């Protein structure tokens, strides 16, 4: 190993990452049960909020909030056409 590498710190960070892992290993070809099939709407919303907060934390804790009028996209005018 290279000099200056703190193995204890590396192990500590690896252990912290393992505690946050939200994946499940499934054998190839085996179906995976839906994770929230038995959850109430409130529990599903809570899980979605947890996931969004986790992703905000991954971005450095900065949550960008834009009003709907500033979202990217096209504007369509509905109604009768002239001419």
C-alpha positions as CSV (number, residue, x, y, z in Angstrom):
1,X,0.0,0.0,0.0
2,X,1.0,3.6,-0.6
3,X,2.3,5.6,2.3
4,X,-0.1,8.1,3.9
5,X,-3.2,6.0,3.5
6,X,-5.2,5.7,6.7
7,X,-6.6,2.2,6.6
8,X,-8.8,2.8,9.6
9,X,-10.4,5.8,7.9
10,X,-10.9,3.8,4.7
11,X,-12.6,1.0,6.7
12,X,-14.8,3.5,8.6
13,X,-16.0,5.1,5.3
14,X,-16.6,1.8,3.7
15,X,-18.7,0.7,6.8
16,X,-20.7,4.0,6.6
17,X,-21.4,3.4,2.9
18,X,-22.6,-0.2,3.6
19,X,-25.1,1.2,6.1
20,X,-26.6,3.4,3.3
21,X,-26.8,0.8,0.6
22,X,-30.4,0.5,-0.6
23,X,-29.9,-2.2,-3.2
24,X,-30.8,-5.9,-3.1
25,X,-28.9,-8.6,-4.9
26,X,-31.3,-10.7,-7.0
27,X,-30.2,-13.8,-9.0
28,X,-30.5,-13.4,-12.7
29,X,-33.9,-14.5,-14.0
30,X,-35.6,-14.3,-10.6
31,X,-38.4,-11.7,-10.3
32,X,-38.1,-9.2,-7.5
33,X,-41.1,-8.3,-5.4
34,X,-42.3,-4.7,-5.6
35,X,-40.7,-3.1,-2.5
36,X,-43.8,-1.0,-1.5
37,X,-46.6,-3.4,-2.6
38,X,-48.0,-3.6,0.9
39,X,-47.3,0.0,1.9
40,X,-50.0,2.6,2.5
41,X,-50.0,5.8,0.4
42,X,-48.5,7.6,3.4
43,X,-45.6,5.1,3.7
44,X,-45.0,5.3,-0.1
45,X,-44.8,9.1,0.1
46,X,-42.5,8.9,3.1
47,X,-40.2,6.6,1.2
48,X,-40.2,8.9,-1.8
49,X,-39.3,11.9,0.4
50,X,-36.5,9.9,2.0
51,X,-35.1,9.0,-1.5
52,X,-35.3,12.6,-2.6
53,X,-33.6,13.9,0.5
54,X,-30.9,11.3,0.0
55,X,-30.3,12.5,-3.5
56,X,-30.2,16.1,-2.3
57,X,-27.5,15.1,0.2
58,X,-25.5,13.4,-2.6
59,X,-25.5,16.8,-4.4
60,X,-24.0,18.4,-1.4
61,X,-27.2,19.3,0.4
62,X,-28.2,22.0,-2.1
63,X,-31.8,21.7,-3.2
64,X,-32.8,23.7,-6.2
65,X,-36.4,24.9,-6.1
66,X,-37.8,26.5,-9.3
67,X,-41.3,27.6,-9.8
68,X,-43.2,25.7,-12.5
69,X,-43.1,28.7,-14.8
70,X,-39.3,28.3,-15.0
71,X,-39.2,24.6,-15.8
72,X,-37.7,23.9,-19.2
73,X,-40.2,22.9,-22.0
74,X,-42.3,24.1,-24.8
75,X,-45.3,26.3,-24.6
76,X,-48.3,25.3,-26.7
77,X,-51.3,27.6,-27.4
78,X,-54.5,25.7,-27.8
79,X,-57.5,27.0,-29.6
80,X,-58.7,27.8,-33.1
81,X,-56.0,28.6,-35.7
82,X,-56.1,31.8,-37.6
83,X,-56.3,31.5,-41.4
